[in-house]
């Protein structure tokens, strides 16, 4: 059984998006197809699912994919250990002969059995192997799966809105790609970044914003940086700058860049950034 949403997604309180992204989200919802999002870390792929859930007033269920994960773990788990302990000690209120009492739904199972339509975020699908990816899409196509221990088929009550993210670290199979809508989220340009900052800091001083944005993009150009600072780091960095009573935007223009540790989280990246700023290599 499916339940259609008439609402259109157009963004959320703290999520700025362009018309193309809004369109592909709404087309995916209308066609009931998974939306596959690719892009470098920090471009807002994961936050988009949060924004859709907020905008359409749906619960959000998040499946964080791990390299060792088996599909069944995302569907359900059979707690054999608890059942064994209950049978040994006999102090449980559960009936040990009823296996269904020991079945717990995984994240996909929760989305299928929810009392209302949900947003199901399958995060970093490229961590999983090809079999996991293709088998998972079979389940999402059919909107049902079997619990073999109790010979029961779980069929979705309300078809979820499905968002799948990939950091493009590993190629996805052609069958997988063919069954999804696709959108690549590019890193925001400076104009889009200013709009994002305005959402988070409505009263920000214009000199601070311009200096911070310019410095941020210059820092991202430093050679051999493994993990470039992303939007999240920029927002946290501006927050840090605003708490410093001695800070002035003029300091950034002079190459005096505080709180580099907010922007760079890896030791080698931090050292390279520190070296570049100390040599005056940014400006």
Secondary structure, DSSP 8 states (H G I E B T S, - for coil): -----------BTTB---HHHHHHHHHHHHHT-EEEEE-STTSSHHHHHHHHHHHHT-EEEEEE--TT--HHHHHEEE-HHHHHHHHHH---SS-TT-GGGGEEE-HHHHHHH-SS-EEEEEE-GGGS-HHHHHHHHHHHHHTEEEETTTTEEEE-SS--EEEEEE-SSS---HHHHHTEEEEE-----HHHHHHHHHHH-TT--HHHHHHHHHHHHHHHTSTT-SS---HHHHHHHHHHHHH-TT--HHHHHTT----HHHH--SHHHHHHHHHHHHTT---
